[in-house]
Amino acid sequence: MPRILIAPDSFKGSLSAVDFCRISQQLIQQHWPEVAVISRPLSDGGEGFVDAFCYAGLAQSQSVETQDPLGRNVTAHYAWQASTQTAIVEMAQASGLPRLAPNERNPLHTSSYGAGLIIKAAIERGAQRIILGLGGSATNDGGVGALQALGIPCLDKQGRAISQGGGALQHLASIGEIPPHLQKIEWLIACDVTNPLTGPQGATAVYGPQKGLQPEQFTILENGLAHFADLVKQQFSRAILTQPGAGAAGGMAGGFIGILGAQTQNGFDLLAEATEFKQLFEQPNQPIDLVITGEGKLDAQTRHGKLPMRVAQLAQQHQVPTLALCGQLAVAPHELNEFLAIFSLVPGLVTETHALDNAPAWLEQRLYSALKLFYRG
């Protein structure tokens, strides 16, 4: 019996990895009922990280009331693994870009406080280990908002709590005592970026524009993160300014590394290990014939450790071809020759809103066409 493995990342703002798997599996079962389908929605730490653990049956979804990047009340979820007292938290559930309309994006004011409230709820439930998925953030505050939500004082020169948002970091004068219970928790950060906190490849320069950064705001935010790093080094003897990965989620990785001693791991590796993803290719009596993966955009960065590339490279090691589907293809397909073929869902020049609204239908159409070629009808 032919076997297909469906292993996508999310298409941010339009298709979750779970939706991608559901649509693909239904299509295959309808037109090729003789094909066995294995669905593994994946995430590198950003959108869909919690869903991936829950879908795989590794944890239970828990609802929590929290705040969006501008302080409005919202409901989010984290994954709870009772047997290990581990909580899997996706910071974007509260503090991610999808929570904001494009005209609301402003990293001077957006805060990670809501992400901290999710973590706080998990700790109150009894979490001894926190896996924090970082990606897709709307913030540039070094994670200070989240740290404040956890009860860590972040004070100005007058000893008052600084306000929310990346713009407030310039007023930070001291970081107060860390509550003892936070020091007993094992902190693990899952993300796929290696950007330092500041500089040309830092959080503000690389990711600020998608968060609404205006040119006149750059110096305020960049200097704020550098100032924050100086304080962390003075008070906690941890150098986060140039540490690879510290710039993830607007510097939230740096804040949790520097103040709480968090360790980091590539999000795909962490999830692949937890779900025994690689073992799917090592079953001699049930070989995989084809892998289908994808994400919202395939571009020049895809080769540098992006999730679809990691999936394709793993499949290639086992001589299994990979089809990729994406919303936007911004690179010549021959530059990503690890894939047997790449298909863009978007049929032509359309508005972003139109593309987001039609992604499910276009996925079904493109995948059907691709599989007809693969199976020769």
C-alpha positions as a printed NumPy array, in Angstrom:
array([[  0.   ,   0.   ,   0.   ],
       [  1.463,   3.424,  -0.971],
       [  2.095,   5.734,   1.973],
       [  2.19 ,   9.541,   2.006],
       [  3.523,  11.617,   4.894],
       [  1.985,  15.086,   5.227],
       [  4.257,  17.288,   7.348],
       [  3.71 ,  21.05 ,   6.861],
       [  4.348,  24.183,   8.839],
       [  1.534,  26.73 ,   9.116],
       [  0.637,  29.256,   6.415],
       [  0.571,  32.254,   8.736],
       [ -2.753,  34.034,   8.798],
       [ -4.547,  31.598,   6.5  ],
       [ -3.92 ,  27.876,   7.024],
       [ -2.809,  26.169,  10.191],
       [ -0.624,  23.093,   9.823],
       [ -3.53 ,  21.046,  11.214],
       [ -5.888,  22.452,   8.552],
       [ -3.309,  21.702,   5.841],
       [ -3.142,  18.091,   7.017],
       [ -6.931,  17.74 ,   7.273],
       [ -7.603,  19.129,   3.783],
       [ -4.811,  17.074,   2.226],
       [ -5.829,  13.851,   3.921],
       [ -9.482,  14.227,   2.862],
       [ -8.447,  14.91 ,  -0.729],
       [ -6.156,  11.887,  -0.917],
       [ -8.683,   9.558,   0.673],
       [-11.35 ,  10.75 ,  -1.767],
       [ -9.33 ,  10.355,  -4.97 ],
       [ -6.71 ,   7.774,  -4.021],
       [ -8.37 ,   5.557,  -1.392],
       [ -5.641,   2.941,  -1.748],
       [ -3.06 ,   5.379,  -0.321],
       [ -2.327,   5.386,   3.398],
       [ -1.87 ,   8.883,   4.856],
       [  0.215,   9.872,   7.876],
       [ -0.451,  13.419,   9.101],
       [  2.143,  15.247,  11.199],
       [  1.467,  18.988,  11.509],
       [  4.757,  20.598,  12.498],
       [  6.102,  23.869,  13.847],
       [  9.502,  25.416,  14.44 ],
       [  8.315,  27.092,  17.646],
       [  6.02 ,  29.693,  16.16 ],
       [  2.398,  29.401,  15.093],
       [  1.041,  25.876,  15.541],
       [  3.614,  24.732,  18.11 ],
       [  0.984,  23.934,  20.758],
       [ -1.333,  22.307,  18.207],
       [  1.458,  20.038,  16.992],
       [  2.002,  18.574,  20.464],
       [ -1.729,  18.132,  21.065],
       [ -2.393,  16.625,  17.616],
       [  0.326,  14.049,  18.221],
       [ -1.333,  13.079,  21.495],
       [  1.648,  14.23 ,  23.533],
       [ -0.213,  16.817,  25.602],
       [ -3.661,  18.191,  26.395],
       [ -4.837,  21.637,  25.345],
       [ -5.598,  24.059,  28.185],
       [ -7.533,  27.311,  27.81 ],
       [ -6.413,  30.487,  29.578],
       [ -7.559,  34.101,  29.685],
       [ -4.776,  36.485,  28.767],
       [ -4.028,  39.719,  26.874],
       [ -3.112,  40.53 ,  23.3  ],
       [ -0.073,  42.723,  22.439],
       [ -2.087,  45.889,  23.191],
       [ -3.526,  44.684,  26.488],
       [ -6.978,  43.593,  25.311],
       [ -8.508,  40.481,  26.869],
       [ -8.264,  37.341,  24.725],
       [ -8.396,  33.571,  25.171],
       [ -5.361,  31.444,  24.335],
       [ -4.22 ,  27.855,  24.806],
       [ -1.148,  26.026,  25.987],
       [ -0.329,  22.326,  25.973],
       [ -0.116,  20.444,  29.285],
       [  1.802,  17.218,  29.786],
       [  0.68 ,  16.005,  33.196],
       [  3.061,  13.048,  33.439],
       [  6.126,  15.287,  33.202],
       [  4.596,  18.491,  34.629],
       [  5.602,  20.199,  31.397],
       [  3.786,  23.101,  29.752],
       [  4.29 ,  23.921,  26.086],
       [  3.617,  27.624,  25.526],
       [  3.427,  29.401,  22.179],
       [  4.089,  33.073,  22.808],
       [  2.347,  34.065,  19.568],
       [ -0.953,  32.743,  20.957],
       [ -1.144,  35.927,  23.011],
       [  1.568,  38.215,  21.678],
       [  1.677,  37.344,  17.984],
       [  1.098,  39.407,  14.859],
       [ -2.206,  37.661,  13.994],
       [ -3.705,  39.295,  17.102],
       [ -3.372,  42.727,  15.502],
       [ -4.774,  44.472,  12.478],
       [ -2.031,  45.873,  10.218],
       [ -2.74 ,  49.441,  11.353],
       [ -2.342,  48.421,  15.019],
       [  1.229,  47.201,  14.676],
       [  3.641,  49.384,  16.619],
       [  6.602,  47.773,  18.432],
       [  7.011,  50.846,  20.63 ],
       [  3.76 ,  49.885,  22.358],
       [  3.176,  46.154,  21.779],
       [  4.046,  43.937,  24.742],
       [  4.767,  40.294,  25.545],
       [  2.831,  40.631,  28.822],
       [  0.077,  38.304,  27.587],
       [  2.589,  35.552,  26.842],
       [  3.772,  35.895,  30.42 ],
       [  0.214,  35.457,  31.671],
       [ -0.02 ,  32.128,  29.821],
       [  3.221,  30.973,  31.439],
       [  1.969,  32.158,  34.832],
       [ -1.213,  30.08 ,  34.44 ],
       [  0.857,  27.013,  33.547],
       [  3.048,  27.497,  36.605],
       [ -0.012,  27.838,  38.82 ],
       [ -1.167,  24.509,  37.385],
       [  2.08 ,  22.947,  38.627],
       [  4.483,  23.211,  35.691],
       [  8.068,  22.366,  36.582],
       [  9.264,  22.606,  32.991],
       [  8.307,  25.236,  30.433],
       [  8.921,  24.766,  26.716],
       [  8.496,  28.213,  25.208],
       [  7.9  ,  28.365,  21.472],
       [  9.025,  31.652,  19.981],
       [  8.07 ,  33.   ,  16.578],
       [  5.566,  35.266,  14.887],
       [  5.709,  37.87 ,  17.632],
       [  4.288,  41.384,  17.391],
       [  6.705,  42.648,  20.039],
       [ 10.188,  44.096,  20.425],
       [ 10.388,  44.397,  24.217],
       [ 13.062,  41.835,  25.082],
       [ 10.415,  39.737,  26.797],
       [ 10.243,  42.29 ,  29.597],
       [  6.444,  42.367,  29.471],
       [  6.331,  38.594,  30.001],
       [  8.869,  38.818,  32.82 ],
       [  6.737,  41.47 ,  34.52 ],
       [  3.668,  39.224,  34.245],
       [  5.698,  36.526,  36.032],
       [  6.378,  38.878,  38.939],
       [  9.888,  40.048,  38.088],
       [ 10.149,  43.789,  38.873],
       [ 11.417,  45.899,  35.961],
       [ 11.845,  49.382,  37.401],
       [ 12.753,  52.902,  36.319],
       [ 15.023,  55.297,  38.226],
       [ 12.191,  56.192,  40.594],
       [ 11.603,  52.528,  41.458],
       [  8.337,  52.358,  39.529],
       [  7.392,  49.613,  37.09 ],
       [  8.146,  50.65 ,  33.526],
       [  5.24 ,  50.765,  31.111],
       [  4.506,  48.175,  28.431],
       [  6.13 ,  48.058,  25.013],
       [  9.57 ,  48.146,  23.444],
       [  9.755,  51.911,  23.798],
       [  9.799,  51.602,  27.587],
       [ 13.125,  49.724,  27.687],
       [ 15.016,  53.006,  27.494],
       [ 13.612,  53.855,  30.957],
       [ 14.601,  50.55 ,  32.579],
       [ 17.013,  51.186,  35.45 ],
       [ 16.993,  47.931,  37.423],
       [ 15.633,  44.404,  37.446],
       [ 14.366,  43.274,  40.813],
       [ 14.639,  39.961,  42.611],
       [ 13.528,  36.859,  40.749],
       [ 10.776,  35.006,  42.659],
       [ 12.287,  31.766,  44.055],
       [  9.747,  29.482,  42.371],
       [ 10.8  ,  30.74 ,  38.932],
       [ 14.382,  29.727,  39.641],
       [ 13.314,  26.12 ,  40.225],
       [ 11.688,  25.764,  36.809],
       [ 13.49 ,  24.279,  33.819],
       [ 13.19 ,  26.757,  30.945],
       [ 13.612,  25.627,  27.34 ],
       [ 13.198,  27.937,  24.335],
       [ 12.204,  26.484,  20.971],
       [ 12.844,  28.651,  17.912],
       [ 14.424,  28.439,  14.475],
       [ 16.265,  31.764,  14.255],
       [ 19.86 ,  32.545,  15.149],
       [ 19.604,  36.338,  15.079],
       [ 21.463,  38.221,  17.816],
       [ 19.68 ,  40.77 ,  19.969],
       [ 20.899,  43.866,  18.121],
       [ 22.829,  44.899,  15.025],
       [ 22.164,  44.473,  11.286],
       [ 20.897,  40.925,  11.856],
       [ 19.242,  41.722,  15.179],
       [ 15.632,  41.666,  16.314],
       [ 14.812,  45.272,  15.417],
       [ 16.547,  45.465,  12.042],
       [ 15.363,  42.147,  10.642],
       [ 11.913,  41.657,  12.163],
       [ 10.904,  45.186,  13.142],
       [  9.44 ,  46.158,   9.748],
       [  6.859,  43.354,   9.777],
       [  5.823,  44.5  ,  13.25 ],
       [  5.068,  48.023,  12.087],
       [  8.458,  49.615,  12.754],
       [  8.769,  53.156,  11.424],
       [ 12.244,  54.48 ,  10.515],
       [ 12.191,  57.078,  13.28 ],
       [ 11.517,  54.345,  15.867],
       [ 14.551,  52.231,  15.043],
       [ 17.091,  53.977,  17.278],
       [ 14.732,  53.987,  20.274],
       [ 14.099,  50.248,  20.029],
       [ 17.661,  49.263,  19.144],
       [ 19.146,  51.313,  21.979],
       [ 16.488,  49.981,  24.34 ],
       [ 17.481,  46.368,  23.677],
       [ 21.189,  47.206,  23.976],
       [ 20.523,  48.965,  27.286],
       [ 18.524,  45.964,  28.492],
       [ 21.403,  43.656,  27.587],
       [ 23.831,  45.833,  29.566],
       [ 21.619,  45.618,  32.66 ],
       [ 21.282,  41.846,  32.312],
       [ 25.059,  41.485,  32.097],
       [ 25.593,  43.731,  35.134],
       [ 22.987,  42.033,  37.333],
       [ 23.014,  38.414,  36.145],
       [ 26.462,  38.039,  34.576],
       [ 25.01 ,  36.697,  31.321],
       [ 26.045,  38.25 ,  28.004],
       [ 23.066,  38.206,  25.647],
       [ 23.87 ,  41.07 ,  23.28 ],
       [ 25.489,  39.005,  20.534],
       [ 24.351,  35.517,  21.526],
       [ 22.908,  33.672,  18.514],
       [ 19.151,  33.317,  18.854],
       [ 18.768,  35.998,  21.528],
       [ 16.872,  38.162,  19.04 ],
       [ 14.033,  35.66 ,  18.638],
       [ 10.54 ,  37.066,  19.256],
       [ 11.688,  40.658,  19.595],
       [ 14.457,  39.711,  22.018],
       [ 12.23 ,  37.622,  24.28 ],
       [ 14.699,  34.774,  23.931],
       [ 17.456,  37.06 ,  25.191],
       [ 15.411,  38.146,  28.195],
       [ 14.61 ,  34.588,  29.262],
       [ 18.165,  33.392,  28.629],
       [ 19.704,  36.266,  30.534],
       [ 17.366,  36.464,  33.51 ],
       [ 15.953,  32.946,  33.906],
       [ 18.846,  30.942,  32.467],
       [ 16.737,  29.414,  29.709],
       [ 18.341,  26.966,  27.303],
       [ 17.586,  26.979,  23.577],
       [ 16.894,  24.266,  21.019],
       [ 15.846,  24.342,  17.391],
       [ 12.061,  24.093,  17.353],
       [ 11.881,  21.53 ,  14.56 ],
       [ 14.456,  19.295,  16.262],
       [ 12.61 ,  19.494,  19.561],
       [  9.241,  18.597,  18.051],
       [ 10.694,  15.933,  15.756],
       [ 12.33 ,  14.275,  18.737],
       [  9.172,  14.418,  20.85 ],
       [  6.967,  12.983,  18.084],
       [  9.552,  10.441,  16.868],
       [  9.192,  12.02 ,  13.449],
       [ 12.452,  10.68 ,  12.048],
       [ 11.482,   7.115,  12.949],
       [  8.655,   7.304,  10.401],
       [ 11.31 ,   6.935,   7.698],
       [ 12.918,   3.923,   9.341],
       [ 10.131,   1.335,   9.149],
       [ 11.249,  -1.21 ,   6.532],
       [  7.859,  -2.907,   6.31 ],
       [  5.975,   0.377,   5.932],
       [  8.1  ,   2.626,   3.699],
       [  7.02 ,   6.172,   2.884],
       [  6.65 ,   6.832,  -0.844],
       [  6.081,  10.58 ,  -0.823],
       [  6.332,  13.526,   1.57 ],
       [  4.167,  16.643,   1.267],
       [  5.277,  19.748,   3.141],
       [  4.981,  23.513,   2.877],
       [  4.566,  26.884,   4.517],
       [  3.367,  30.355,   3.657],
       [  6.484,  31.462,   1.793],
       [  9.443,  29.702,   0.206],
       [ 12.348,  32.024,  -0.501],
       [ 16.122,  32.362,  -0.205],
       [ 15.882,  31.803,   3.558],
       [ 14.24 ,  28.41 ,   3.098],
       [ 17.6  ,  26.751,   2.557],
       [ 18.893,  28.069,   5.88 ],
       [ 17.131,  25.658,   8.205],
       [ 13.485,  26.496,   7.522],
       [ 11.082,  23.712,   8.417],
       [ 10.095,  22.548,   4.884],
       [ 13.773,  22.268,   3.978],
       [ 14.519,  20.249,   7.11 ],
       [ 11.681,  17.88 ,   6.186],
       [ 12.893,  17.571,   2.573],
       [ 16.49 ,  16.936,   3.627],
       [ 15.401,  14.206,   6.018],
       [ 13.283,  12.59 ,   3.308],
       [ 16.16 ,  12.856,   0.846],
       [ 18.398,  10.915,   3.242],
       [ 15.947,   8.029,   2.882],
       [ 15.491,   8.425,  -0.892],
       [ 11.926,   9.69 ,  -0.501],
       [ 10.735,  12.507,  -2.827],
       [  9.146,  15.642,  -1.371],
       [  6.477,  17.916,  -2.821],
       [  6.265,  21.45 ,  -1.411],
       [  3.291,  23.793,  -1.496],
       [  3.481,  27.436,  -0.503],
       [  1.48 ,  30.613,  -0.607],
       [  4.294,  32.648,  -2.14 ],
       [  7.23 ,  31.28 ,  -4.108],
       [  9.989,  33.892,  -4.053],
       [ 12.865,  31.783,  -5.357],
       [ 13.558,  29.78 ,  -8.5  ],
       [ 12.533,  26.147,  -7.885],
       [ 15.901,  24.848,  -9.14 ],
       [ 17.551,  26.672,  -6.227],
       [ 15.696,  24.335,  -3.869],
       [ 16.465,  21.064,  -5.61 ],
       [ 15.848,  19.01 ,  -2.477],
       [ 12.184,  19.167,  -3.523],
       [ 10.849,  17.047,  -6.363],
       [  8.498,  19.922,  -7.225],
       [  7.218,  23.154,  -5.694],
       [  3.706,  24.526,  -6.228],
       [  2.454,  27.984,  -5.29 ],
       [ -1.188,  28.084,  -4.235],
       [ -1.754,  31.592,  -5.571],
       [ -2.936,  31.51 ,  -9.212],
       [ -1.771,  35.012, -10.154],
       [ -1.792,  38.624,  -9.049],
       [ -4.278,  38.864,  -6.178],
       [ -4.671,  40.927,  -3.035],
       [ -3.347,  39.587,   0.25 ],
       [ -6.885,  39.392,   1.64 ],
       [ -8.093,  37.399,  -1.363],
       [ -5.147,  35.015,  -1.033],
       [ -5.732,  34.438,   2.675],
       [ -9.45 ,  33.828,   2.176],
       [ -8.962,  31.323,  -0.644],
       [ -5.97 ,  29.373,   0.679],
       [ -7.973,  26.234,   1.65 ],
       [ -9.613,  25.903,  -1.774],
       [ -6.383,  26.631,  -3.613],
       [ -4.528,  24.053,  -1.531],
       [ -7.042,  21.423,  -2.571],
       [ -6.748,  22.374,  -6.248],
       [ -2.942,  22.52 ,  -6.362],
       [ -2.453,  19.336,  -4.403],
       [ -4.888,  17.449,  -6.619],
       [ -2.978,  18.588,  -9.721],
       [  0.363,  17.693,  -8.155],
       [ -0.723,  14.214,  -7.109],
       [ -2.252,  13.505, -10.519],
       [  1.2  ,  14.112, -11.97 ],
       [  2.884,  12.017,  -9.304],
       [  0.491,   9.087,  -9.684],
       [  0.047,   9.601, -13.447],
       [ -3.693,  10.017, -12.942]])
